[in-house]
Amino acid sequence: MLDEIGVLTSYHWVSASTVGSGLVARLAEDGIVLLPAVLAALWFLPRRGTAERRQILVACGVSLAVSLVLVGVLSLLFDRARPFVALGIPPLFPHDADSSFPSDHTLVGVALVGPLIWYRPRIGGWLMAWALLVGAARVAAAIHYPTDILGSAAIAAVPTAIGIRLTPPGLARLPRVRWLLTAG
């Protein structure tokens, strides 16, 4: 019941304005692209601490890979009607009527930047806020329920923990990777 209220309230508020619905639709559909773009920029940023920064970014990559596997598995296990199907409202942008849970954008986005929260809280916090804003936009676009976003963000702690835990010991054992992390 609260899930439906959350979707309908945000949907009607946003769809009351053509500009607002257009911005929310763009954010919900393509906003997640900002996260890997920022991480790629951080990889090539020429500053002190390049090796350490790249180790953190490799942790983000490990977390991303694990989250993609997790999304695939969870998508097979859950079949929840999307809000635009269940509530009979048009979504703000065209979308398949597949399962609403998990939210791929949220789970992958939060997992991707999760290690940054651990190692670099300032930038990680901003990127995490962006990932959650994309999730909120997907609720307002009638693509997900609020609990899809919250549940996916919570589940993203698993790949984040794996990325944080496995990366430093694995890097120390691989000379080629160590060279890549310290090069240029």
C-alpha positions as CSV (number, residue, x, y, z in Angstrom):
1,M,0.0,0.0,0.0
2,L,2.8,2.5,0.9
3,D,4.7,1.4,-2.2
4,E,1.7,2.4,-4.4
5,I,1.3,5.7,-2.6
6,G,5.0,6.5,-3.0
7,V,4.8,5.8,-6.8
8,L,1.5,7.6,-7.4
9,T,2.5,10.7,-5.3
10,S,5.8,11.2,-7.0
11,Y,4.5,10.3,-10.4
12,H,1.6,12.8,-10.3
13,W,3.9,15.5,-8.8
14,V,6.5,15.1,-11.5
15,S,4.1,14.5,-14.4
16,A,2.2,17.7,-13.7
17,S,5.0,19.6,-15.6
18,T,6.3,18.7,-19.0
19,V,9.7,20.0,-18.1
20,G,9.7,18.1,-14.8
21,S,8.6,14.8,-16.4
22,G,11.2,15.2,-19.1
23,L,14.0,15.8,-16.6
24,V,13.0,12.9,-14.4
25,A,12.6,10.6,-17.4
26,R,16.1,11.5,-18.6
27,L,17.6,11.1,-15.1
28,A,15.8,7.8,-14.6
29,E,16.8,6.4,-17.9
30,D,20.3,7.7,-18.4
31,G,21.5,9.2,-15.1
32,I,23.4,6.0,-14.1
33,V,25.9,6.6,-16.9
34,L,27.4,9.5,-14.9
35,L,28.8,7.0,-12.4
36,P,31.2,5.0,-14.6
37,A,32.1,8.2,-16.4
38,V,33.3,9.8,-13.1
39,L,35.2,6.6,-12.2
40,A,36.9,6.5,-15.6
41,A,37.9,10.2,-15.1
42,L,39.3,9.3,-11.6
43,W,41.4,6.5,-13.2
44,F,43.1,8.8,-15.5
45,L,43.4,11.8,-13.1
46,P,47.1,12.7,-12.9
47,R,47.8,13.3,-9.2
48,R,49.6,11.9,-6.2
49,G,48.3,8.6,-5.0
50,T,47.5,7.1,-8.4
51,A,48.3,3.5,-7.4
52,E,46.1,3.7,-4.3
53,R,43.3,5.4,-6.2
54,R,43.4,2.8,-8.9
55,Q,43.3,0.0,-6.3
56,I,40.1,1.6,-5.0
57,L,38.7,1.7,-8.5
58,V,39.5,-1.9,-9.1
59,A,37.5,-2.7,-5.9
60,C,34.7,-0.7,-7.6
61,G,35.1,-2.9,-10.7
62,V,35.0,-6.1,-8.7
63,S,31.9,-4.9,-6.9
64,L,30.3,-4.1,-10.3
65,A,31.1,-7.5,-11.7
66,V,29.6,-9.3,-8.6
67,S,26.5,-7.0,-8.8
68,L,25.9,-7.9,-12.4
69,V,25.9,-11.6,-11.5
70,L,23.6,-10.9,-8.5
71,V,21.2,-8.9,-10.7
72,G,21.0,-11.9,-13.1
73,V,20.3,-14.4,-10.3
74,L,17.7,-12.2,-8.6
75,S,15.9,-11.4,-11.8
76,L,15.3,-15.2,-12.2
77,L,14.0,-15.5,-8.7
78,F,11.6,-12.6,-8.5
79,D,8.6,-11.6,-10.7
80,R,7.0,-8.4,-9.4
81,A,4.8,-6.4,-11.8
82,R,6.1,-2.9,-12.5
83,P,4.1,0.0,-11.1
84,F,3.0,1.2,-14.5
85,V,1.5,-2.2,-15.2
86,A,0.0,-2.8,-11.7
87,L,-1.4,0.7,-11.4
88,G,-2.4,1.2,-15.0
89,I,-0.5,4.4,-15.6
90,P,1.8,5.2,-18.5
91,P,5.5,5.3,-17.5
92,L,7.4,8.5,-18.2
93,F,9.5,6.7,-20.8
94,P,9.1,3.4,-22.7
95,H,10.1,0.3,-20.7
96,D,9.6,-3.4,-20.8
97,A,7.0,-4.9,-18.5
98,D,9.5,-7.3,-16.9
99,S,10.0,-7.7,-13.1
100,S,10.3,-4.5,-11.0
101,F,12.6,-6.1,-8.5
102,P,15.5,-5.9,-8.3
103,S,16.2,-2.4,-9.7
104,D,19.2,-3.1,-11.9
105,H,20.1,0.6,-12.0
106,T,20.1,1.0,-8.2
107,L,21.8,-2.3,-7.4
108,V,24.6,-1.9,-10.0
109,G,25.0,1.9,-9.3
110,V,25.2,1.6,-5.5
111,A,27.5,-1.4,-5.8
112,L,29.7,0.4,-8.3
113,V,30.4,3.3,-6.0
114,G,30.1,1.4,-2.7
115,P,33.8,0.9,-2.2
116,L,34.3,4.6,-2.6
117,I,32.1,5.2,0.5
118,W,34.6,3.0,2.4
119,Y,37.8,4.4,1.1
120,R,36.9,8.0,0.0
121,P,33.7,9.0,1.8
122,R,33.5,12.5,0.4
123,I,33.4,11.6,-3.3
124,G,31.7,8.3,-2.5
125,G,28.9,10.1,-0.7
126,W,28.2,12.3,-3.6
127,L,28.2,9.5,-6.1
128,M,26.0,7.4,-3.8
129,A,23.6,10.2,-3.5
130,W,23.5,10.4,-7.3
131,A,22.8,6.6,-7.6
132,L,20.0,6.9,-5.1
133,L,18.6,10.0,-6.9
134,V,18.5,7.9,-10.1
135,G,16.5,5.3,-8.1
136,A,14.1,7.9,-6.9
137,A,13.6,9.2,-10.4
138,R,12.8,5.6,-11.5
139,V,10.1,5.5,-8.8
140,A,8.7,8.9,-10.0
141,A,8.7,7.5,-13.6
142,A,6.5,4.6,-12.4
143,I,9.3,2.0,-13.3
144,H,10.0,0.9,-9.7
145,Y,8.4,0.9,-6.3
146,P,10.3,2.6,-3.4
147,T,11.0,-0.8,-1.8
148,D,12.6,-2.0,-5.1
149,I,15.1,0.9,-4.7
150,L,15.6,0.4,-1.0
151,G,16.0,-3.4,-1.3
152,S,18.3,-3.2,-4.2
153,A,20.5,-0.6,-2.4
154,A,20.6,-2.8,0.7
155,I,21.5,-5.9,-1.4
156,A,24.3,-3.9,-3.1
157,A,26.2,-4.1,0.3
158,V,27.1,-7.7,-0.7
159,P,29.1,-6.9,-3.8
160,T,30.5,-3.9,-2.1
161,A,31.8,-6.0,0.7
162,I,33.2,-8.5,-1.7
163,G,34.9,-5.8,-3.7
164,I,36.5,-4.2,-0.6
165,R,37.5,-7.5,0.9
166,L,38.9,-9.3,-2.1
167,T,40.7,-6.6,-4.0
168,P,43.9,-5.6,-2.0
169,P,45.1,-9.2,-1.4
170,G,44.4,-10.2,-5.0
171,L,46.3,-7.2,-6.4
172,A,49.4,-7.9,-4.3
173,R,49.7,-11.4,-5.9
174,L,49.4,-10.2,-9.5
175,P,52.6,-8.3,-10.7
176,R,51.0,-7.3,-14.1
177,V,48.0,-5.7,-12.3
178,R,50.4,-4.0,-9.9
179,W,52.3,-2.6,-12.8
180,L,49.0,-1.3,-14.4
181,L,48.0,0.4,-11.3
182,T,51.2,2.3,-10.9
183,A,51.8,3.1,-14.6
184,G,51.2,6.7,-15.8
